[in-house]
Amino acid sequence: MLYAIKEKTKVYGKTIKQFLIDGLPNGRVSVEISNWIGKALKIPRSHLKESSNRIELQGTGVYLLIGKNPEELSDAVYIGEA
């Protein structure tokens, strides 16, 4: 049995299920973690329009927009809530 070092609490393994919605690893992906009610979706910008009718996107959630900062030529992330 594993224990967290600082808190001395039991640590249990988790199962992560990934579903390739389009059958492609670089396409849309749905992710679920055991014992968690949330769901994560990875949707490339080129698939946003066709994904708008997915039931998972009808409720509230947090989203990340990942791209480049044109002013600094560096990676950028925008975190939003819908």
N, C-alpha and C positions, 0 to 999 in steps of 0.2 A: 504494500500500500504506500502511495506517495503522500508526503506531507509538505505543505508550504513552509519554507524555512523560518520566516519571521513570525507568522501568525500561528504556526503549528496547527493548522486546520487541514482536514483531509482534502486532497485534490483528486478529482475523478476525471477520466477521459471523456471526450466529447466526440460525437460523430458529426462530420460535415458532409452534407449531400450536395453535390453540384449537378444541375441539370442543364445541359446545353440545349437551349430552346430551339435554335436553328440547326443543331447538330454540328456546329463548328466551334472550336475553342476560342476563336477571336470574334465570335458573334455575341448574341444575347445569352446571359447566364443567370440562372436562378439558384440561390444558395440558401440552405436551411441548416441550422445547428440543432442537435438534439437538446431537448428540454428548454427551448427558447421559442417564444411565440412569434418572434419577428422573422422577416425574410429579407434577404439582400438580393438586389438585382443589378447586374452590370449590363447597361444598354449603351452601345456606341451611338454617337450623335446621328449617324446615318440611318439608325433604326428607331429613332424617337417617334416619328410620326406613326409608324405601323405598330408601335408598342402602346400608344395612348389608350387603347381600349382594354388593356390588361386589368383584371380585377384587382391585382395587388396595388395598382397605382391609383385606385379610386379613394383610398383612405388617406389619413395623415401620415406623414413620414419625413425623413431627413434625406437630402440628396447632396451629392458632391458633383460639381462640374470641374473636370480636370482638363487643363490645357496649358498653353504657354502665355506668359506675360509679355506682350509685344514691346513694352517700354524697356524692360530689363533683359529680355531674351532668356528668361528662366522659367522653370515650371511654376504653375500656379494652380491653386485649388480654391473654389468658392463653395462654401457650405451653406445650404439653405434649408428652410422648413416649409412644407406645404401641407 
